Amino acid sequence: MHVAILGCGQLARMMALAGIPMGMSFSFLSENNEDTAPVTGLGNIIAVEDYPSADALFKAAGEPDVVTVEREQCSLDPLKKLAEHCSVHPNPTAIYHCQNRRREKQLLIDCDVSHTPFVSVGKAEDLQTAVDELGFPMVVKHTEQGYDGKAQWRLYNDDNVKQFIDDAHFEPQSDGAVPYVAEPFMKFDREVSFIAVRATNGEVRFYPATENVHDNGILLHSVSPAPDLSSALTAQGQASIQRLLEKLDYVGVMAMECFVTQDQLWVNELAPRVHNSGHWTMHCGVASQFQNHMRAIAGWPLGSTELMGSAGMLNLLGVELDQSTQMEDKVALDWYNKSVRPGRKLGHLVLTDTNPNAVKTRLKTLKEKVYRN
C-alpha cells in the first residue's frame, strides 16, 4: 500500500511513522517551498508545481493507492488531478468546505450543528451590522487565512472598527466568498475537541472528548477524557461530528473544536485531518489517530479508540530539544525534526495516569519544568 501525503510537516511525519509499521510506503507532495525537514528520510519528496499534468504528478508520487492531506489550507488542484488515478481521502469536497470559514459555517448549518453565531463581512457596512447584532467585544476572522490564532482581530469599540475598516482588504476570496466573518467574543467555560474516524464502509469510532488550553491562539496542552464533561454534551458532540462525516461521505480522521458554556456546546472550527489535540493517542494503548487515519483511508478495519485511564499532551513551543528535562517516567517525547523558532510547534510530550485530575497536576509540573516558569 503506497500513500501520498499532500504536505510535509509534523502531521505528515506522524502519519507516515504510524503507517510504516503496518507495511505502508510513502511519498510527500510539497507546495510553495515548504519546509520538508519533518518528513526527510521517510519517502520521496516532490514539488507539486513541477508536475502540471495529472499523469505526471501521479507517476512522480510513486503511483499511490491513496492520497491524503495533513492540512486543509492546500491547493485542491493536485488532489483533483490525483483523484483521476486513485482514491483521495478525505475527498476534495470535504476539504473545500473546511478551508473557508464561511463555507464551514454553512456546513454546520446544513447539518444542524450548534455553532458560534456569526455575521458575514464582505464590505464595511457589514461590520456595522455585526456590531448591531453581536455587540462588543467581537472577533473578526479571515475566511481563508490564519492558523493558530493568526488572521484574527479583536474589536472592543467603534475606534477599533474604524481602524479595521481602514486596514481591511474586502476583495472576494477564491470563489467569490466574503473575506471575513465576525463572531462574538465567546465567554466560554472551557474548550473541548471531538475526534472521530470514519471508515470506507461507513463505520464511525470516537476518541474520548479532550479538554484543551491555548496560549495566544496556539494549543498548549490537552487532557483526555475531558474532566466532568456531561454525558449529554458528549453525546451531542459525537452525534454532531457523525452527521458531518456522513454528510461529506468522509473517510479518515476529523476533529471538531468547541466552546463549552455551562450546558451548551458551540462548534468553533473543523479540521479535516489528524489534529494537535489528538496527539495524546500516540502513547496510550489505543490505535492512535494517525494509525486509524491510515487504516481508514486504506480500507482496513479500524482500531480501538477506548482509552484506559487518562492522558495528557504538552506542546513544545519554541523550546530546544532537551531530553533530560522533557522526559521522565510515563512521559513520551515526539520531536518533529524542525528548526527552532519562537512559538513554533517543535514537538510534544504525552503522559498517562489513572484519572484526569492526576494528569492535570502532572501537566502543570511538567510545563513549569520545560518552560521554566
C-alpha positions in Angstrom: 0.0 0.0 0.0 1.6 3.2 -1.2 0.3 6.5 0.2 1.0 10.0 -1.0 0.5 12.9 1.5 0.0 16.5 0.5 2.1 18.4 3.0 5.4 17.8 4.6 5.0 19.0 8.2 4.8 17.1 11.5 1.4 15.7 10.9 2.6 14.1 7.6 5.6 12.8 9.6 3.4 11.2 12.3 1.1 9.7 9.7 4.0 8.1 8.0 5.5 6.8 11.2 2.2 5.2 12.0 1.8 3.7 8.6 5.3 2.2 8.0 5.0 -0.5 10.7 1.7 -1.6 9.0 3.5 -2.2 5.7 2.8 1.2 4.0 5.3 3.2 2.0 5.0 7.0 1.5 5.7 9.9 -0.8 5.2 13.5 0.1 3.9 16.4 -2.1 5.3 19.8 -1.2 3.8 23.2 -2.0 5.2 26.7 -2.0 8.7 25.7 -1.0 7.5 24.5 2.4 9.9 23.1 5.0 10.3 19.4 4.3 12.6 18.5 7.2 9.9 16.7 9.3 9.5 14.0 6.5 13.1 13.7 5.3 14.1 10.1 5.1 10.5 8.8 5.2 9.9 8.7 1.4 10.3 10.6 -1.8 9.5 14.3 -1.7 8.3 16.0 -4.8 7.2 19.6 -5.6 3.7 19.7 -6.9 4.4 22.6 -9.2 7.0 20.6 -11.1 4.3 18.2 -12.5 1.5 20.1 -14.1 -0.4 17.2 -15.7 -2.4 14.5 -13.7 -0.4 11.7 -15.3 3.0 13.2 -14.5 2.0 14.0 -10.9 0.6 10.5 -10.3 3.8 8.9 -11.6 6.1 11.3 -9.7 4.2 10.5 -6.5 5.0 6.8 -7.0 1.6 5.8 -8.4 0.0 5.9 -4.9 -3.0 3.7 -4.0 -4.5 6.6 -2.0 -3.7 10.2 -1.3 -4.4 12.1 1.9 -3.6 15.6 3.3 -2.0 17.0 6.5 -3.7 20.4 6.3 -6.8 21.9 4.9 -5.1 25.1 3.6 -3.8 23.5 0.5 -4.5 23.6 -3.3 -7.3 21.4 -4.4 -6.0 21.1 -7.9 -3.4 18.4 -7.3 -5.9 16.4 -5.3 -8.4 16.6 -8.2 -5.7 15.5 -10.6 -4.7 12.5 -8.5 -8.4 11.6 -8.0 -8.3 10.7 -11.7 -6.0 7.8 -10.9 -6.6 6.8 -7.2 -8.6 7.4 -4.1 -8.3 10.7 -2.3 -9.3 10.7 1.4 -10.8 12.9 2.7 -12.3 13.8 -0.5 -11.6 17.3 -2.1 -15.2 18.4 -1.5 -14.8 17.9 2.3 -11.6 19.8 2.3 -13.2 22.6 0.2 -15.9 23.1 2.8 -13.4 23.2 5.7 -10.8 25.5 4.2 -13.1 28.6 4.2 -14.7 29.7 7.5 -17.9 30.9 5.8 -18.4 27.6 3.9 -17.7 25.8 7.1 -20.4 27.7 8.9 -22.8 26.8 6.2 -21.9 23.2 6.5 -22.6 23.3 10.2 -26.0 25.0 9.5 -26.8 22.3 6.9 -26.0 19.5 9.4 -27.9 21.2 12.3 -24.8 21.5 14.4 -24.7 24.1 17.1 -22.1 26.7 16.2 -20.8 30.1 17.3 -23.0 33.0 16.0 -21.6 34.9 13.1 -22.1 37.7 10.5 -20.5 37.5 7.1 -18.4 40.6 6.3 -17.8 41.4 2.7 -17.8 45.2 3.0 -17.5 48.0 5.6 -21.3 48.2 6.1 -21.4 44.5 7.1 -19.2 45.2 10.0 -21.6 47.8 11.4 -24.3 45.1 11.0 -22.1 42.8 13.0 -21.8 45.4 15.8 -25.5 45.8 15.9 -26.2 42.1 16.0 -23.3 40.8 18.1 -22.1 43.8 20.2 -18.7 44.3 21.6 -16.2 42.7 22.1 -16.2 40.7 18.8 -13.6 38.7 16.8 -13.2 39.2 13.1 -11.6 36.3 11.3 -10.3 36.0 7.7 -12.2 33.2 5.9 -9.2 31.6 4.2 -6.1 32.7 6.1 -4.9 32.1 9.5 -3.9 29.2 11.7 -3.2 29.0 15.4 -5.0 32.3 16.1 -3.5 34.2 13.1 -5.5 36.5 10.8 -7.9 37.3 13.7 -8.7 40.7 15.1 -10.4 41.6 18.4 -12.6 44.7 18.3 -13.7 46.3 21.5 -15.2 49.6 20.4 -16.1 51.9 17.4 -12.5 53.1 17.1 -11.3 49.5 16.6 -14.0 49.1 14.0 -12.8 52.2 12.1 -9.2 51.0 12.2 -10.1 47.6 11.0 -12.1 49.0 8.1 -9.1 51.3 7.2 -6.7 48.3 7.1 -9.1 45.6 5.7 -9.0 44.1 2.2 -12.6 43.4 1.2 -11.7 41.7 -2.1 -13.8 38.5 -2.6 -12.0 35.2 -2.0 -11.1 32.5 -4.5 -14.8 31.5 -5.2 -16.3 34.9 -4.7 -16.9 34.3 -1.0 -16.7 37.1 1.6 -13.2 37.6 3.1 -14.2 37.8 6.7 -16.7 36.5 9.3 -17.4 38.3 12.6 -18.2 36.4 15.8 -19.0 37.5 19.4 -16.1 37.1 21.8 -17.4 33.9 23.5 -17.4 33.8 27.3 -16.8 30.1 27.4 -16.0 27.9 30.4 -13.5 25.8 28.5 -12.6 24.4 25.1 -13.0 20.8 24.1 -12.4 18.9 20.9 -14.0 15.8 19.5 -12.0 13.5 17.2 -13.7 10.8 15.2 -12.6 8.4 12.4 -14.9 7.1 9.6 -14.0 4.0 7.5 -14.8 3.4 3.9 -17.7 1.1 5.0 -19.2 4.0 7.0 -18.2 2.8 10.4 -17.5 5.6 12.8 -15.5 5.5 16.0 -14.9 8.2 18.6 -12.0 9.1 20.8 -12.8 10.4 24.2 -13.5 14.2 24.2 -10.4 16.2 25.0 -10.1 19.5 27.0 -7.7 22.0 25.5 -5.9 25.0 26.9 -4.5 27.6 24.4 -1.8 30.3 24.7 -2.1 33.2 22.3 -4.2 31.0 20.0 -1.9 28.1 20.0 -2.7 24.8 21.7 -0.5 24.4 24.8 -1.8 21.3 26.5 -4.7 18.8 26.4 -6.3 16.4 28.8 -8.4 13.4 27.9 -11.1 12.4 28.8 -12.3 16.0 29.2 -12.9 16.2 33.0 -16.5 16.3 34.1 -17.9 16.7 30.6 -21.6 15.6 30.9 -22.8 12.6 29.1 -25.4 14.8 27.4 -22.7 17.1 25.9 -20.5 14.1 25.0 -23.4 12.5 23.1 -24.2 15.8 21.4 -20.7 16.3 20.3 -20.4 12.7 18.9 -23.7 13.0 17.1 -22.7 16.3 15.6 -19.4 15.1 14.2 -21.0 11.9 12.9 -23.6 13.9 11.0 -20.8 16.0 9.4 -18.8 12.9 8.5 -21.8 11.3 6.8 -22.9 14.5 5.0 -19.4 14.7 3.5 -19.0 11.0 2.8 -15.8 11.5 4.7 -13.1 8.9 5.2 -10.4 9.3 7.8 -10.0 11.4 10.9 -11.8 14.7 11.6 -11.5 17.0 14.6 -14.2 19.3 15.8 -13.2 22.1 18.2 -15.9 23.5 20.5 -16.6 26.1 23.2 -18.4 24.9 26.3 -20.7 27.3 28.2 -22.5 25.6 31.1 -24.7 23.0 29.4 -24.2 24.3 25.8 -21.7 23.2 23.1 -20.7 25.6 20.4 -18.7 24.4 17.5 -15.9 26.8 16.6 -13.9 25.1 14.0 -13.4 21.9 12.0 -10.2 20.2 10.9 -10.5 17.6 8.1 -7.3 15.8 9.2 -5.5 14.5 12.2 -5.3 17.1 14.9 -2.9 18.5 17.5 -5.4 17.9 20.3 -5.3 14.2 19.4 -1.6 13.7 19.8 -2.1 12.0 23.2 -3.5 9.0 21.3 0.0 8.1 20.3 1.1 6.6 23.6 -2.0 5.3 25.3 -2.6 1.8 24.3 -5.2 2.7 21.7 -5.0 2.8 17.9 -3.7 6.4 17.6 -5.4 9.0 15.5 -2.6 8.6 13.0 -2.8 4.8 12.8 -6.6 4.9 12.5 -6.5 7.6 9.8 -4.1 5.3 7.7 -6.3 2.3 8.4 -9.4 4.2 7.3 -8.0 5.6 4.0 -6.6 2.2 3.2 -9.9 0.5 3.6 -8.7 -1.6 6.5 -10.6 -2.4 9.8 -10.4 0.4 12.4 -8.6 0.0 15.7 -9.8 0.6 19.2 -10.3 4.2 20.4 -11.1 3.2 24.0 -8.7 4.9 26.5 -7.9 3.1 29.7 -7.1 5.7 32.4 -6.3 9.3 31.3 -3.8 11.1 29.1 -2.3 14.5 28.7 -0.3 16.3 26.0 2.0 19.3 26.3 3.2 21.1 23.1 6.8 22.1 22.9 6.5 25.6 21.5 9.8 27.3 20.6 11.9 25.3 23.1 15.1 23.5 22.4 15.3 19.7 22.4 16.4 18.6 25.9 15.6 15.0 26.7 16.9 15.3 30.3 14.2 17.8 31.2 11.5 16.7 28.7 11.4 13.0 29.5 10.6 11.2 32.7 8.7 8.1 33.8 5.4 7.7 32.0 6.2 10.6 29.6 6.9 10.1 25.9 8.6 12.6 23.7 7.9 13.2 20.0 10.2 15.6 18.2 9.4 16.9 14.7 12.9 17.5 13.3 12.2 21.2 12.8 14.5 24.2 13.3 13.8 26.1 16.5 11.9 29.4 16.2 9.9 31.3 19.0 6.4 29.9 19.3 6.9 27.2 16.6 5.5 23.7 17.3 8.6 21.6 17.6 7.4 18.5 19.4 5.1 17.3 22.1 5.1 15.3 25.3 2.4 12.7 26.2 1.9 11.5 29.8 -0.6 8.9 31.2 -2.1 8.5 34.6 -5.1 7.0 36.3 -7.5 10.0 36.1 -7.8 13.5 34.5 -7.1 15.3 37.8 -3.8 13.4 38.2 -2.9 14.2 34.6 -3.7 17.9 35.1 -1.4 18.0 38.2 1.5 16.4 36.4 1.0 18.5 33.3 1.3 21.6 35.4 4.6 20.4 36.9 5.9 19.3 33.5 5.0 22.6 31.9 6.8 24.5 34.7 9.9 22.4 34.2 10.0 22.6 30.4 9.2 26.3 30.2 11.0 27.2 33.4 8.1 29.2 34.8 
